């Protein structure tokens, strides 16, 4: 009988979006699965039961293109985090799987229990994964030590090395029927609503923009720019019907846009090493990248709007096979070694 803890980082929506496919597959393959989610409340509702909720070490988005480090620091409670780490019963499970989730990872490290990373971040850290021209040792150190692991199974835009797999494209996205109704879908969670409206209207008043904002509480239309709060189904519908997607250099949204055959323009968040690495990977594939929405970069956005070039990708549905490989290698290895995970 196998008991598995699957721990998910709740900051943003990407980790939970991946979990929508991963959780049912794990449930079908083990006798007992428990879920831990840490971080600030996400915009994406989860259709599965969560047994453990933790505050963790979540990041808070700013309004000018990056992480709000002041608010992130003020909301972090080190005593609470240590309490969560010390009281998470990781020895009760045969396997702990972490999607960049720090409480479970550090609880395992504290007790010398194996912790298996199933995440995008573990692929970003691989030596064969693309990196930005300007290295960031501090940012890389944070990424490496935020959620330590003893084994890694990573997802990236391309399979750069053994143990790195192409993205998990959730079934909701695979079932969409892409079309082109002329508008552009925008998801830049680190910018406030009014800034995006001003910049997009300055860029073009003839283009229809559908903006999904983490900082908005109600749907509002400003001429050719429609803004609404982040809503999973509405966002997917907008993206599927769009002419293109303008978004941050995260992982899930760019991967889903590429899968849907949309032309993509990505803008990495400031002082966010993972997104700088993602931008390098996307650029190597031919996706245009901009640093910000300042005037000097708007010509590049305008060029993108007037081109119909897309980047073809092949993202087969291999999530089940990845999980089978992970369980085979990690559970059988532990049993052969006589180790209680």
Residue, then its C-alpha position, 0 to 999 in steps of 0.5 A: x500500500x502506498x501513501x503519497x503526499x503531493x505538495x503544491x505551491x499556491x502562488x500564481x496559478x501555474x502549479x495548480x493548473x498542472x495539478x488539475x491533471x496530476x492529481x487524478x493520475x496520482x489518485x488512480x495510481x496509489x491507495x492513499x493520496x493527500x494534498x498540501x497547498x501553501x501560499x496566498x489564495x490562488x485565483x484558480x479553484x481546485x476540484x479536489x480535496x486539500x488535506x493540508x493548508x499552509x502559509x508557506x513562503x509565497x510571493x506577492x505580485x507588485x503593480x509595476x512589473x515584478x514581485x513586491x518584495x516589501x509586501x512579500x517580506x512583511x507577510x512572511x512569518x518565519x516562526x509560522x513557517x518553521x512551525x509548519x515545517x516541524x509539524x508536517x508528518x512527512x514520515x507518514x508517507x511512502x513518497x513526498x512529491x513537491x511542485x516547488x512547495x517549500x514546507x514539504x521540501x524543508x520538512x523532508x530535509x529536516x528529517x532526512x526524508x527523500x523529497x521528489x520534485x515534479x516541477x518546472x523549476x527543477x527543469x530550469x535549474x538543469x545545466x542544459x536548460x537555457x539561461x539568460x545572457x546576464x547570469x543572476x547568482x543570487x536569483x539562481x540560489x533562491x530558486x535552488x534552495x527555496x524547495x530543496x529536493x533529492x530527485x527531480x522530474x522537470x517540465x520545460x518548453x522543450x525536452x533539453x535533457x533526460x528527466x526534462x519533459x515537455x509541458x503538462x497541457x491540462x485537458x481543459x486546454x487540449x479540448x479547446x477549439x482554437x479560433x481567431x476572432x481578432x482580439x489579443x489576450x493579455x495576462x501580466x499579473x505584476x502590473x496594475x489595471x490602469x497602467x496596462x490600459x494606458x500603455x495598450x491604448x497608447x500602443x493601438x486604439x484599433x486593436x481589441x485587448x482582453x486583459x485579465x488582471x490580478x488587481x481588478x475586482x470587477x469587469x470594466x471596459x475602457x474603449x478598446x481595452x476590456x479588463x476583468x479579474x482573473x477567471x480561469x474559464x473566461x481566460x481560456x475562452x479568451x485565449x482560444x479565440x484570440x489572435x495572439x497572447x501577450x503575457x509574462x514569461x511564466x511557464x503554463x500560460x506561454x506553453x498553453x498559448x504555443x500549444x493552441x497555435x497562438x502567436x506569443x509575445x512574452x515579457x519576463x518579470x523584473x528581478x525574477x530569475x526563473x522568468x528570465x530563464x524562461x524568456x531565454x528558452x522562448x527566445x531560442x524557439x523564436x518567440x519575441x521577448x520584450x523587457x517592459x512596456x516603455x516607449x522604446x519597446x513599443x515598436x517591437x510590440x507593434x511589429x508583433x501585432x502586424x505579423x502572423x508568425x507562430x512557433x510550432x510545438x509538439x506537446x504530446x499528452x505524456x503526463x501519465x507516463x511521467x508519473x508512472x516513471x517517477x513512481x516506478x523509480x522512486x517507490x521501487x528504489x526505496x523498497x529495494x533499499x529498505x528505506x521508509x520514505 
